[in-house]
């Protein structure tokens, strides 16, 4: 790899970081986001599938995590930034966003 090519790659990386809501993490430190999910009847949703989809330029999504008996899911990710909260593969009815790491509550309609 030439010196000029390496400079170009560093420049592109810096641009992506500057204009992105996601902060790249080079360590294995995981960020935990707590998601509470309630059904139509305001009861905790058990075994609901929760996935975060990042809205930054680089994007990305988490593996699915499932809520426990109290309706909580703890989503682990290496990224930080703003993300859409998908519950059972859908975002549209509730349109919940979360700042990672953080907490969010989803009310299913």
VEXNUBA-500534 format. One record per residue (C-alpha): residue in one letter; x, y, z. Coordinates in steps of 0.001 Angstrom, whole numbers, plus 500000, padded with zeros to 6 digits. Layout:
AXYZ...
end
This chain:
X500000500000500000X501413503343499005X501730506291501343X499203508276499297X496636505469499474X497079505188503228X496575508951503635X493404508745501554X492001505892503685X492713507801506890X491031510888505402X487910508892504420X487756507283507860X487924510710509527X485114512021507310X482899509059508142X483487509530511868X482839513295511661X479530512972509814X478294509895511611X476180509589514765X477975506347515576X481269506406517403X483418503482516302X484750501403519147X488033499565518810X487796497889522192X485653494951523169X483730497069525690X480032496398525210X477371499050525567X474155497865527175X470801499437526327X467712498594528371X464488498294526370X461107497934528132X458248496614525983X454565496879526899X451596495380525039X448290497100524182X446976496345527675X450024497961529355X451302494555530449X454973493584529995X455601491795526714X457333488465527329X459650486899524741X459407489845522348X462265490061519839X464193493358520154X466740494566517587X468456497951517287X469165499437513848X471648502319513845X470743505443511874X474279506632511185X475952506687507789X477637503362508533X474391501858509840X474396498359511217X472127496358513455X472349494190516538X471585490541516912X468084489902518273X467592489952522040X464431488774523789X462470490333526638X462205488537529962X459059488014532049X459121491668533171X459258492952529564X462923494019529696X465567493267527107X469212494189527586X470711494788524135X474499494593523921X476435496295521149X479895497657520435X478513500763518725X477231503983520255X474802506445518716X471156506778517773X469173503683516812X465654502618515875X464095500022518177X462528497138516246X460170494882518215X459161491593516597X460704492852513321X458595496077513220X459435499723513878X456533501457512132X453673501315514677X455599502836517603X458626504554515950X460768504424519093X464344505745518963X467067505275521586X470489506746522295X472933503847522778X473837503171525548X470633504199527264X467047503234528048X463816503249526074X460227502182526597X458131500809523735X454341500761523827X452910498405521217X449629499582519718
end
